[in-house]
Amino acid sequence: QSNHSTALLNILTVLEQRGYPIYSDFEVLASVFGLSAADDFLKPYLIFSARHFSVPEPALDAIERKELTAQDVRALAQRVPMLLQEPSQRRCRTCTVRSSVTIFDLELVSMTFQLNLIRDILKPGILASLSTV
């Protein structure tokens, strides 16, 4: 119990300092609570992020239904920090220019969840942006 409390406090402190989660954070939280890092932390966080970027409901439903394989988790886990940061906080690793979600981030999510990048993510996002102008 004490080890779990210490691990939880440590991970919350690190998350607060870093400002965004990485997959190993999800793994620690999952072990503390006896949950699945992929199903109980990674997938819900991806769904939250997708909603933030106006991914349409049919695509969100596909993400919710998809069983994550170990290969999916490895691919997504490598991108979690970039996918989960607010666009205003993201920075290019090799420059000081702020960046947002890249086409590669969206392509990875669309491939992982068997979505069509253009039809399911980009087109609805662009149409939603244009409707607010």
C-alpha positions in Angstrom: 0.0 0.0 0.0 2.8 2.4 1.0 4.7 1.7 -2.2 1.6 2.4 -4.3 1.0 5.7 -2.5 4.6 6.7 -3.1 4.5 5.7 -6.7 1.2 7.6 -7.2 2.6 10.8 -5.5 5.8 10.5 -7.6 4.0 10.1 -10.9 1.6 13.0 -10.1 4.5 15.2 -9.3 6.3 14.3 -12.5 3.1 14.9 -14.5 2.6 18.3 -13.0 6.2 19.3 -13.7 6.3 17.9 -17.3 2.8 19.1 -18.1 1.8 16.0 -20.2 1.8 12.2 -19.8 4.0 9.7 -21.5 3.1 6.0 -21.8 5.2 4.9 -18.9 3.1 7.2 -16.7 0.0 5.3 -17.8 1.8 2.1 -17.0 2.6 3.2 -13.4 -0.9 4.4 -12.9 -2.3 1.2 -14.2 -0.2 -0.9 -11.8 -1.2 1.3 -8.9 -4.9 0.9 -9.7 -4.8 -2.6 -11.2 -6.0 -1.4 -14.6 -4.8 -1.6 -18.2 -2.5 1.1 -19.3 -3.7 0.8 -22.9 -7.5 0.4 -22.4 -8.0 2.4 -19.3 -5.5 5.3 -19.8 -4.1 5.5 -23.3 -7.3 5.0 -25.3 -9.4 7.4 -23.2 -6.7 10.0 -23.4 -6.6 9.6 -27.2 -10.3 10.0 -27.4 -10.2 13.1 -25.2 -7.4 14.5 -27.5 -9.4 13.6 -30.7 -12.4 15.5 -29.3 -10.2 18.5 -28.6 -9.1 18.5 -32.3 -12.8 18.2 -33.5 -12.5 14.6 -34.8 -16.1 13.7 -35.8 -18.2 11.3 -33.7 -18.1 8.4 -36.2 -14.3 8.4 -36.0 -14.4 8.7 -32.2 -16.8 5.7 -32.2 -14.3 3.7 -34.3 -11.5 4.6 -31.8 -13.7 3.5 -28.9 -14.5 0.2 -30.5 -10.9 -0.7 -31.5 -9.0 -3.3 -29.5 -5.5 -2.0 -29.1 -2.8 -4.6 -30.0 0.6 -4.6 -28.5 2.0 -3.2 -31.8 -0.7 -0.4 -31.7 0.3 0.5 -28.2 4.0 0.6 -29.0 3.4 2.9 -32.0 1.1 5.2 -30.1 3.2 5.2 -26.9 6.1 6.7 -28.9 3.8 9.6 -29.9 1.8 10.1 -26.7 3.7 13.2 -25.6 3.2 15.0 -28.9 -0.4 13.9 -29.3 -1.5 15.0 -25.8 0.0 18.4 -25.5 -2.0 21.5 -26.2 -1.0 23.1 -29.5 0.2 26.2 -27.7 2.6 24.1 -25.6 4.1 22.0 -28.4 7.5 22.8 -29.7 9.5 21.4 -32.6 12.3 19.3 -31.1 14.9 20.9 -33.3 13.7 24.5 -33.3 12.1 27.1 -31.1 9.0 27.5 -33.3 5.7 26.3 -31.8 4.0 23.5 -33.6 0.7 21.7 -33.4 -0.6 18.2 -34.4 1.3 17.1 -37.4 0.0 15.1 -40.3 2.1 12.2 -39.1 0.3 12.3 -35.7 -3.1 12.2 -37.5 -1.9 9.5 -39.9 -0.7 7.3 -37.0 -4.0 7.6 -35.2 -6.0 6.9 -38.4 -3.9 3.8 -39.3 -4.0 2.5 -35.7 -7.8 2.9 -35.5 -8.5 1.9 -39.2 -9.8 5.3 -40.2 -9.5 7.1 -43.5 -7.3 10.1 -42.8 -8.9 12.3 -45.4 -12.6 11.3 -45.1 -12.7 10.6 -41.3 -10.4 13.2 -39.8 -9.1 16.0 -42.1 -12.3 16.8 -44.2 -14.6 17.0 -41.2 -12.0 19.1 -39.3 -11.6 21.5 -42.1 -15.4 21.8 -42.6 -15.8 22.4 -38.9 -13.1 25.1 -39.0 -14.7 26.8 -42.0 -18.1 26.8 -40.4 -16.8 28.9 -37.6 -15.4 31.6 -39.9 
